[in-house]
Amino acid sequence: MTGEREIGPGSGPRSTGQGLGRLVTGCAKVGWVQWTVVIITNVVAVALLLLTGVVGKGREPMSAHPEERSVFGVEDFIYLYAGGSAWASGQSPYDPAVLRDAGAAALRGSSLEAATGELTSAFAYPPTASVPFALLAALPFGTARTAFAAINIASAGLLAIAGVLMIGARARYSPYRVLVTGGSVALTIGSPFVSHNLWMGQSSMVVVALLCGSFLAERGVRPALSGVGAAISTLKPTPGVFVIASMVLGLRRRAVIAMIIACAALAGLAIRADGPVGTAREWLASVDVYRQATQNQPGFQHSFGVRSLLYDAGVVAPPLGAAGLLAFGGLWWFRRFFGASEFFAACLALAVLFVHAHDYDLVGVIPLFVVLLGRHAGSLAALAGITGVVVITYVPLRFVVRPDFPLLGRYREVAVLVLLAWLLVGVAREGRRRGAVAATISSTDEGEGTAGTLRALSGVSGDGPRDARKA
């Protein structure tokens, strides 16, 4: 019997699978392997970012005619430029005729004029966008478009840096720290939502980058800079509505005062045109018209959020801003259980899910992706799972959408909800463990002193060392 192999539960396919898992885990801990993976994924990410501009959506402004193509898209940026032109001339872009004339003047004589046509969508940007947009409009249209692309590239870089900083200490002692931090950069740069904002001239990435900068400035005890960053981000207020609400509720007085002063200055051109009350009324009326547009209705292919998910599931729901507010209230109530970056990321995700968003606004959930990687930096299986769900959101809609089954096209909403739930469950479990540790410490016999407290913190009983030696 001594020469025979014993058959038991530790042998067979399961042990082979466990051995393979240990092999993968061991390889993933090797420094050069991590660096190789990080370099390859980041090269691929940069290539994807460039290719989407060279051969993708950004080269087709509004038409497929070759003579009307451009390196940088114009559909969305033209509204920013036309609005700034109107404000700079002392007029209101909330007047459709003024906006249309400003857009036509910007493109007159350009090869893009026929491709773009008249501006038919209502202008929904708030008065605080007047100074930033007027500064862009002070440049020739082509130069301004290139400058805005440069701003978007800088914003993508800031998002990547902010992600690494948000991961911070959680990944510091992880055996996969290079993989986690480098992977977060690749997931940011390679995101289709980053490329969409860059090549289509959208403003969402700039806004999210400003919010990240404001958050980092606050963490760095620079409240005035944080307030100014938050103020500029209000040029598109929906992504940061809960982030700014948390700033106000947290009574961060210096940041809030700086934000109010900066907002007043940024709205100066709009207020000059129609006064504060008139400007506010015109803006709200224009927003109401904008909301009624087809592209902003639930069920529209590129309209994102829980409301659209419900619509395609057969449930017609009213706007869910109130539900988002309730969810934010729950986050605020339990904020002490969150890390600062986790709370920030959750606020951004709630705004995308419940307030108002299109596909390109999903750039606002990149911080959620990143903080999840940081939270699970020590588990290769969890990192693989999170990355898998994130990559699902990156799959182009045209590969999935079916006219006879529209609900299938809501995989992105489901994926973001899964990731948010993943974060919330993790926070809840960690909070429960902290509560259990606190209860153990409080019940530790005072006679045991420091040694008893240390055992409670480590979760090791007084007989732990002896048990470890027996094992």
C-alpha positions as CSV (number, residue, x, y, z in Angstrom):
1,M,0.0,0.0,0.0
2,T,2.9,2.3,0.5
3,G,3.6,2.6,-3.2
4,E,0.0,3.4,-4.1
5,R,-1.4,6.9,-4.5
6,E,-4.3,7.6,-2.2
7,I,-7.5,8.7,-3.8
8,G,-9.3,11.4,-2.0
9,P,-11.0,14.7,-2.2
10,G,-7.7,16.6,-2.7
11,S,-6.9,14.9,-6.0
12,G,-8.5,14.9,-9.4
13,P,-9.8,17.8,-11.5
14,R,-10.5,20.1,-8.5
15,S,-6.9,19.9,-7.4
16,T,-5.7,20.5,-10.9
17,G,-7.9,23.6,-11.1
18,Q,-6.6,24.8,-7.8
19,G,-3.1,24.2,-9.0
20,L,-3.7,26.2,-12.2
21,G,-5.2,29.0,-10.1
22,R,-2.1,29.1,-7.9
23,L,0.0,29.2,-11.0
24,V,-1.9,32.1,-12.4
25,T,-1.8,33.9,-9.1
26,G,1.9,33.3,-8.7
27,C,2.7,34.6,-12.1
28,A,0.5,37.7,-11.6
29,K,2.6,38.6,-8.5
30,V,5.8,38.7,-10.6
31,G,6.9,42.3,-11.2
32,W,8.0,41.9,-14.8
33,V,4.8,40.1,-15.7
34,Q,2.7,42.9,-14.3
35,W,4.8,45.5,-16.1
36,T,4.4,43.6,-19.4
37,V,0.6,43.4,-19.0
38,V,0.4,47.1,-18.1
39,I,2.5,48.2,-21.0
40,I,0.6,46.1,-23.5
41,T,-2.8,47.2,-22.2
42,N,-1.9,50.9,-22.2
43,V,-0.5,50.7,-25.7
44,V,-3.7,49.1,-26.8
45,A,-5.7,51.8,-24.9
46,V,-3.8,54.7,-26.6
47,A,-4.2,52.9,-30.0
48,L,-8.0,52.6,-29.5
49,L,-8.2,56.3,-28.5
50,L,-6.4,57.4,-31.7
51,L,-8.2,54.9,-34.0
52,T,-11.6,56.1,-33.0
53,G,-10.6,59.5,-34.2
54,V,-8.8,58.5,-37.3
55,V,-11.3,55.9,-38.6
56,G,-14.2,56.2,-36.2
57,K,-17.0,58.5,-35.3
58,G,-15.0,61.6,-34.8
59,R,-14.2,61.8,-38.5
60,E,-17.9,62.1,-39.5
61,P,-19.3,65.4,-38.3
62,M,-22.8,65.0,-39.7
63,S,-22.2,63.4,-43.1
64,A,-20.3,60.5,-44.7
65,H,-19.1,62.7,-47.6
66,P,-15.3,62.6,-47.6
67,E,-14.9,66.3,-48.4
68,E,-16.9,67.2,-45.3
69,R,-15.0,65.0,-42.8
70,S,-12.8,66.5,-40.1
71,V,-10.3,65.3,-37.6
72,F,-12.3,66.6,-34.7
73,G,-16.1,66.2,-34.6
74,V,-18.3,69.3,-34.7
75,E,-21.8,68.3,-33.8
76,D,-21.6,69.0,-30.1
77,F,-18.8,71.6,-30.0
78,I,-20.7,73.9,-32.4
79,Y,-23.3,74.5,-29.7
80,L,-20.6,75.5,-27.2
81,Y,-19.0,77.8,-29.7
82,A,-22.3,79.3,-30.9
83,G,-23.5,79.9,-27.4
84,G,-20.2,81.6,-26.5
85,S,-20.4,83.8,-29.6
86,A,-23.9,84.9,-28.7
87,W,-22.9,85.8,-25.1
88,A,-19.8,87.6,-26.2
89,S,-21.9,89.8,-28.5
90,G,-24.3,90.6,-25.7
91,Q,-27.1,88.3,-26.9
92,S,-28.8,85.3,-25.3
93,P,-28.2,81.8,-26.9
94,Y,-31.5,80.7,-25.2
95,D,-33.2,82.5,-28.1
96,P,-33.3,79.8,-30.8
97,A,-32.9,82.4,-33.6
98,V,-29.8,83.9,-32.0
99,L,-28.2,80.5,-31.5
100,R,-29.0,79.5,-35.1
101,D,-27.5,82.6,-36.5
102,A,-24.4,82.3,-34.3
103,G,-23.8,78.8,-35.5
104,A,-24.3,79.7,-39.1
105,A,-21.8,82.6,-38.7
106,A,-19.2,80.3,-37.1
107,L,-19.3,77.8,-40.0
108,R,-19.9,80.2,-42.9
109,G,-17.4,79.4,-45.7
110,S,-16.2,76.2,-44.0
111,S,-16.4,72.8,-45.5
112,L,-18.4,71.8,-42.5
113,E,-21.2,74.3,-43.2
114,A,-23.3,71.9,-45.4
115,A,-22.5,68.9,-43.2
116,T,-23.7,70.6,-40.0
117,G,-26.7,72.5,-41.1
118,E,-28.8,74.7,-38.8
119,L,-28.7,74.3,-35.0
120,T,-32.1,72.9,-34.1
121,S,-31.5,71.7,-30.5
122,A,-32.4,74.0,-27.6
123,F,-29.4,75.4,-25.7
124,A,-29.4,73.9,-22.3
125,Y,-26.1,75.0,-20.8
126,P,-26.4,77.2,-17.7
127,P,-25.4,80.8,-17.4
128,T,-22.1,79.8,-15.6
129,A,-21.0,78.5,-19.0
130,S,-21.0,82.0,-20.5
131,V,-17.4,83.1,-19.7
132,P,-15.8,79.7,-20.6
133,F,-17.7,79.4,-23.9
134,A,-17.1,83.1,-24.8
135,L,-13.3,82.5,-24.3
136,L,-13.5,79.7,-26.8
137,A,-15.6,81.8,-29.2
138,A,-12.9,84.5,-29.1
139,L,-10.8,82.1,-31.3
140,P,-11.4,81.2,-34.9
141,F,-13.7,78.2,-35.1
142,G,-11.1,75.7,-36.3
143,T,-8.5,76.9,-33.7
144,A,-11.2,76.8,-31.0
145,R,-12.1,73.3,-31.9
146,T,-8.5,72.1,-31.7
147,A,-8.0,74.0,-28.4
148,F,-11.0,72.3,-27.0
149,A,-9.7,68.9,-28.1
150,A,-6.4,69.7,-26.3
151,I,-8.5,70.5,-23.2
152,N,-10.2,67.2,-23.5
153,I,-6.9,65.4,-23.8
154,A,-5.7,67.1,-20.7
155,S,-8.9,66.1,-19.0
156,A,-8.3,62.5,-19.9
157,G,-4.8,62.7,-18.4
158,L,-6.2,64.3,-15.2
159,L,-8.8,61.5,-15.0
160,A,-6.1,58.9,-15.2
161,I,-3.9,60.6,-12.6
162,A,-6.9,61.1,-10.3
163,G,-7.6,57.4,-10.6
164,V,-4.2,56.4,-9.5
165,L,-4.4,58.8,-6.6
166,M,-7.8,57.5,-5.6
167,I,-6.5,53.9,-5.5
168,G,-3.8,55.3,-3.2
169,A,-3.0,53.4,-0.1
170,R,-5.4,50.5,-0.8
171,A,-3.0,49.2,-3.4
172,R,0.2,50.2,-1.7
173,Y,0.8,46.8,-0.1
174,S,-1.0,44.7,-2.7
175,P,1.1,42.2,-4.6
176,Y,-0.7,43.4,-7.7
177,R,-0.2,47.1,-7.2
178,V,1.5,47.7,-10.6
179,L,-1.3,45.7,-12.3
180,V,-4.0,47.7,-10.4
181,T,-2.6,51.2,-10.9
182,G,-1.5,50.6,-14.5
183,G,-4.7,48.9,-15.3
184,S,-6.7,51.8,-14.0
185,V,-4.9,54.1,-16.5
186,A,-5.6,51.7,-19.4
187,L,-9.3,51.4,-18.5
188,T,-9.5,55.2,-18.5
189,I,-7.6,56.1,-21.6
190,G,-9.1,53.1,-23.6
191,S,-12.6,54.0,-22.6
192,P,-15.0,54.6,-25.5
193,F,-16.6,57.4,-23.4
194,V,-13.3,59.2,-23.3
195,S,-12.8,58.9,-27.0
196,H,-16.4,60.0,-27.6
197,N,-15.9,63.2,-25.6
198,L,-12.6,63.9,-27.3
199,W,-13.6,63.3,-30.9
200,M,-17.1,64.6,-30.8
201,G,-16.3,67.8,-29.0
202,Q,-18.4,67.0,-25.9
203,S,-17.9,68.7,-22.5
204,S,-18.7,65.8,-20.1
205,M,-15.1,64.7,-19.7
206,V,-14.0,68.2,-18.9
207,V,-16.7,68.5,-16.3
208,V,-15.8,65.1,-14.6
209,A,-12.1,66.0,-14.7
210,L,-12.9,69.3,-13.0
211,L,-14.9,67.5,-10.3
212,C,-12.0,65.1,-9.8
213,G,-9.6,68.1,-9.5
214,S,-12.0,69.7,-7.0
215,F,-12.1,66.5,-5.0
216,L,-8.3,66.2,-4.9
217,A,-7.8,69.8,-4.1
218,E,-10.2,69.4,-1.1
219,R,-8.3,66.3,0.0
220,G,-5.1,68.4,-0.3
221,V,-6.6,71.1,2.0
222,R,-7.0,73.7,-0.7
223,P,-10.7,74.7,-0.3
224,A,-10.6,77.8,-2.4
225,L,-9.2,75.8,-5.4
226,S,-11.7,73.1,-4.8
227,G,-14.6,75.6,-4.9
228,V,-13.4,77.2,-8.1
229,G,-13.1,73.8,-9.8
230,A,-16.6,72.9,-8.7
231,A,-17.9,76.2,-10.0
232,I,-16.4,75.7,-13.4
233,S,-17.8,72.2,-13.5
234,T,-21.3,73.7,-13.4
235,L,-21.0,74.6,-17.1
236,K,-22.7,71.2,-17.3
237,P,-24.4,70.7,-13.9
238,T,-25.9,67.2,-14.1
239,P,-22.8,65.1,-13.5
240,G,-21.7,66.9,-10.3
241,V,-25.1,67.6,-8.8
242,F,-24.6,65.2,-5.8
243,V,-20.9,65.9,-5.5
244,I,-21.7,69.6,-5.1
245,A,-24.6,68.9,-2.8
246,S,-22.2,66.9,-0.5
247,M,-19.9,69.9,-0.5
248,V,-22.7,72.1,0.7
249,L,-24.1,69.6,3.2
250,G,-20.6,69.0,4.6
251,L,-20.4,72.7,5.5
252,R,-17.1,73.2,3.8
253,R,-17.5,76.9,4.1
254,R,-14.4,78.2,2.4
255,A,-15.0,75.9,-0.6
256,V,-18.7,76.8,-0.9
257,I,-17.9,80.5,-0.6
258,A,-15.3,80.3,-3.3
259,M,-17.7,78.3,-5.5
260,I,-20.5,80.9,-5.1
261,I,-18.1,83.8,-6.0
262,A,-16.7,81.9,-8.9
263,C,-20.2,81.0,-10.2
264,A,-21.2,84.6,-10.1
265,A,-18.1,85.6,-12.1
266,L,-18.6,82.8,-14.6
267,A,-22.2,83.9,-15.2
268,G,-21.3,87.5,-15.7
269,L,-21.8,87.6,-19.5
270,A,-25.2,85.9,-19.3
271,I,-26.3,88.2,-16.6
272,R,-25.1,91.2,-18.6
273,A,-27.4,90.2,-21.4
274,D,-30.7,89.7,-19.5
275,G,-30.1,90.3,-15.8
276,P,-30.0,87.5,-13.2
277,V,-33.8,86.8,-13.1
278,G,-34.3,87.0,-16.8
279,T,-31.3,84.8,-17.5
280,A,-32.5,82.2,-15.0
281,R,-36.0,82.1,-16.5
282,E,-34.7,81.8,-20.1
283,W,-32.3,79.0,-19.1
284,L,-35.0,77.0,-17.3
285,A,-37.4,77.5,-20.3
286,S,-34.7,76.3,-22.7
287,V,-33.9,73.3,-20.5
288,D,-37.6,72.4,-20.6
289,V,-37.6,72.5,-24.4
290,Y,-34.4,70.5,-24.5
291,R,-35.8,67.7,-22.3
292,Q,-38.6,67.2,-24.7
293,A,-36.3,66.5,-27.6
294,T,-36.3,62.9,-29.0
295,Q,-32.7,62.2,-28.0
296,N,-33.6,62.9,-24.3
297,Q,-36.6,60.6,-24.1
298,P,-36.4,57.3,-22.2
299,G,-36.0,54.5,-24.6
300,F,-33.9,56.5,-27.0
301,Q,-30.9,54.3,-27.9
302,H,-28.2,56.7,-26.6
303,S,-30.2,58.0,-23.6
304,F,-28.7,56.4,-20.5
305,G,-30.1,55.7,-17.1
306,V,-32.4,53.7,-14.9
307,R,-35.4,55.4,-16.5
308,S,-34.5,54.1,-20.0
309,L,-33.8,50.7,-18.6
310,L,-37.3,50.6,-17.1
311,Y,-38.9,51.9,-20.3
312,D,-37.3,49.2,-22.4
313,A,-38.5,46.7,-19.8
314,G,-42.1,47.9,-20.3
315,V,-42.3,50.2,-17.3
316,V,-43.0,53.9,-18.1
317,A,-41.6,55.9,-15.3
318,P,-41.5,59.7,-14.6
319,P,-38.1,61.4,-14.3
320,L,-36.2,59.7,-11.6
321,G,-34.4,62.7,-10.1
322,A,-36.3,62.3,-6.9
323,A,-35.3,58.7,-6.6
324,G,-31.7,59.7,-7.2
325,L,-32.0,62.3,-4.4
326,L,-33.3,59.6,-2.0
327,A,-30.4,57.4,-3.0
328,F,-28.0,60.2,-2.3
329,G,-29.7,60.8,1.0
330,G,-29.0,57.2,1.9
331,L,-25.3,57.6,0.9
332,W,-25.1,60.7,3.0
333,W,-26.6,59.1,6.0
334,F,-24.1,56.2,5.9
335,R,-21.1,58.3,4.6
336,R,-19.0,57.5,7.6
337,F,-18.6,53.9,6.3
338,F,-17.2,55.1,2.9
339,G,-13.7,56.1,2.0
340,A,-13.7,59.7,0.6
341,S,-13.0,58.6,-3.0
342,E,-15.6,55.8,-2.7
343,F,-18.3,58.3,-1.6
344,F,-17.2,60.7,-4.4
345,A,-17.4,57.9,-7.1
346,A,-20.8,56.8,-5.8
347,C,-22.2,60.3,-6.1
348,L,-21.0,60.6,-9.7
349,A,-22.5,57.2,-10.5
350,L,-25.9,58.1,-9.0
351,A,-26.1,61.3,-11.1
352,V,-25.4,59.3,-14.3
353,L,-28.0,56.6,-13.4
354,F,-30.8,58.8,-12.1
355,V,-30.5,62.4,-13.2
356,H,-29.8,62.8,-16.9
357,A,-27.2,61.2,-19.2
358,H,-26.3,60.0,-22.6
359,D,-23.7,57.4,-23.5
360,Y,-20.8,59.8,-23.4
361,D,-21.7,60.8,-19.9
362,L,-20.6,57.4,-18.8
363,V,-17.2,59.0,-18.4
364,G,-18.6,59.9,-15.0
365,V,-18.5,56.3,-13.8
366,I,-14.8,55.9,-14.5
367,P,-14.0,56.8,-10.9
368,L,-16.4,54.0,-9.8
369,F,-14.4,51.5,-11.9
370,V,-11.2,52.8,-10.3
371,V,-12.2,52.8,-6.7
372,L,-13.4,49.2,-7.0
373,L,-10.0,48.1,-8.4
374,G,-8.4,49.8,-5.4
375,R,-10.8,48.3,-2.9
376,H,-10.1,44.8,-4.2
377,A,-6.4,45.3,-5.0
378,G,-5.5,42.2,-3.1
379,S,-7.8,39.7,-4.9
380,L,-6.9,38.7,-8.4
381,A,-10.3,37.0,-8.9
382,A,-12.1,40.2,-7.8
383,L,-10.0,42.3,-10.1
384,A,-10.7,40.1,-13.0
385,G,-14.4,40.2,-12.3
386,I,-14.5,44.0,-12.0
387,T,-12.5,44.4,-15.1
388,G,-14.9,42.0,-17.0
389,V,-18.0,44.0,-16.0
390,V,-16.3,47.3,-16.9
391,V,-15.3,45.9,-20.3
392,I,-19.0,45.0,-20.9
393,T,-19.8,48.7,-20.7
394,Y,-17.2,49.3,-23.4
395,V,-18.8,47.0,-25.9
396,P,-20.3,49.2,-28.8
397,L,-24.1,49.4,-28.8
398,R,-24.3,48.6,-32.5
399,F,-22.9,45.1,-31.8
400,V,-25.7,44.3,-29.3
401,V,-28.8,46.4,-30.1
402,R,-31.8,44.5,-31.7
403,P,-34.9,46.5,-32.8
404,D,-37.1,43.6,-31.7
405,F,-35.6,43.3,-28.3
406,P,-34.6,46.9,-27.1
407,L,-34.0,45.7,-23.5
408,L,-30.9,43.9,-24.7
409,G,-29.4,47.3,-25.4
410,R,-29.5,48.3,-21.7
411,Y,-26.6,46.1,-20.8
412,R,-24.6,49.2,-19.8
413,E,-27.2,50.3,-17.2
414,V,-27.2,46.8,-15.7
415,A,-23.4,46.7,-15.6
416,V,-23.1,50.1,-13.9
417,L,-25.8,49.0,-11.4
418,V,-23.9,45.8,-10.7
419,L,-20.6,47.7,-10.1
420,L,-22.4,50.2,-7.8
421,A,-24.0,47.4,-5.9
422,W,-20.6,45.7,-5.7
423,L,-19.2,48.8,-4.0
424,L,-22.1,49.3,-1.6
425,V,-22.1,45.6,-0.5
426,G,-18.3,45.9,0.1
427,V,-18.7,49.0,2.1
428,A,-21.6,47.4,4.1
429,R,-19.5,44.3,4.9
430,E,-16.5,46.4,5.9
431,G,-18.7,48.5,8.1
432,R,-20.1,45.4,9.8
433,R,-16.6,44.1,10.4
434,R,-15.6,47.4,11.9
435,G,-18.6,47.3,14.2
436,A,-17.8,43.7,15.2
437,V,-14.2,44.7,16.0
438,A,-15.4,47.8,18.0
439,A,-17.8,45.6,20.0
440,T,-15.0,43.1,20.7
441,I,-12.7,45.8,21.8
442,S,-15.3,47.3,24.1
443,S,-16.0,43.9,25.7
444,T,-12.3,43.1,26.1
445,D,-11.5,42.7,29.8
446,E,-9.7,45.8,31.0
447,G,-7.2,43.6,32.8
448,E,-5.8,42.4,29.5
449,G,-4.8,46.0,28.6
450,T,-3.0,46.6,25.3
451,A,-2.5,42.9,24.5
452,G,-6.2,42.2,24.6
453,T,-7.0,45.2,22.4
454,L,-4.4,44.1,19.9
455,R,-5.8,40.6,19.8
456,A,-9.3,42.0,19.2
457,L,-8.0,44.2,16.3
458,S,-6.2,41.3,14.7
459,G,-9.1,38.9,15.2
460,V,-6.7,36.4,16.9
461,S,-7.7,34.8,20.2
462,G,-5.4,34.4,23.1
463,D,-4.6,30.9,21.9
464,G,-4.0,32.0,18.3
465,P,-0.2,31.6,18.3
466,R,-0.4,28.1,19.8
467,D,-3.0,27.1,17.3
468,A,-0.8,28.4,14.5
469,R,2.1,26.4,15.7
470,K,0.0,23.3,15.9
471,A,-1.1,23.8,12.3
